Amino acid sequence: HIILFRPNIGQIMCMNGDTVYTKKNKIYGFISICDGYIAALFVDILYQRHGIGKALLDFVKDKYTVNLTLNVYKENLQAIYFYRKNGFIIKEETTDIQTGHQEYIMQYCNNNRR
């Protein structure tokens, strides 16, 4: 596994496709990725807007050379804003078969950077 320590911020540990953000032995967030698909990105609600989600995304964007994709519910405006701010673009609108919710397929590739 990989451990990246950033003074005064915390450390990022990567194990088997899951990357965890920790500080003082407490987990504040994690991102899970499989074959370039971001299956999950969660940050403790008390620590959102502290740069943890961005740090996890930046770590994954630097580590993987493939285009990254993810699905996000269309009504989750906060998440859509976050991903767009971090270089993802909306590629397609679809319906989640399991829930019936409308969702976007978003993608990041190096040429998405502004």
N, C-alpha and C positions, 0 to 999 in steps of 0.2 A: 504494500500500500504506500501511498504518497502522503507526506505531511508537509504542508506549506504553512509556515508561521509568519504572521505579520504583527510586529510589535504594536501594542495598544489596541489591536483590533481583535485578534483571536487566531485560531489556526483552522486550516481546512485539511481534512483527512479524506483520502479517496480509497475506497475498497470495493472491488467487484462491481464497478459501475455506479455505486452510491458515493456521494461526496457529502461529508458532514462538516458543518461549521460549529466549532466549539470554542469556549473561552472559560477558563477556570473550571474545567471538567464538567461544564454544562453544555448540552446540545441546544443551539439556538435555531438551527435550520438544516435542511438537507435538500439535495437534488439527486434524482435518480434518472439515469440515462441508459438506454439500450440501443445499440446500432444507430446512434445519431438521433434517436427519438427521446425527448425529455418527457418521461412518464410522470414525474412529480417534482414540484418545487414548493417546499413549505418552509415558512419562517414563523417562529413563535410570535403570536399576535402582539405581545408586549414589546417585541423588538423589531417590528416592521418599521420601515423608513429609517433604519440605522445603517444601511449599506450592506446588509448581510445577503439579501437576495442578489444584489448586483455582484457582490464578491463571488458568490457561488456560480452565477452565470458566467462571469468573466473567466473564472477558473476552467469551466467546461469549454467555453469558446476557444480558449488558448490551447486546451489539451486535445480537442478533437478537430481533425482536418476536414471531416465530412460536413455537409450541410446539416444543420440541426433543425428538427421540426418538433412541433408540439400542438396539442389541441387545447383550446380554451373556450369556455361557454361564452356565447355572444353577449349575454347580459352581465358578464363579469368585467365591467368597464375598467375597474382599477387594475386588473391583471393585464388587460389588453393595452392600456396606457403604459404600464411597466415594461411589457415586452417590446412595444414599439419604440419606447425611449431607449431600449437596449439593443436596437438594431434588427429586430424581427419585423417581417412584413406579413400581411395577410395574403395567403396564396389561394384560399378556397373557403367557401362557406358550405357547411354540411350539417347533417343531423346525427347526433349520437344515437346509435341504434338501441342501446340499452336504456337510455333515459328519455329519449324523444326531444331533448334540448337542442336548440340550434347552437352550433359552435363554429369557430374558425380554425382552420389549419394554418399555423404560422410557421415561417421558416427564417432561419438566419444563415447567411453565408458571408464570407469576408467582404464581398463587394456591396453588402447591405450597409456597411459603415458609412456614416455621413461625415 
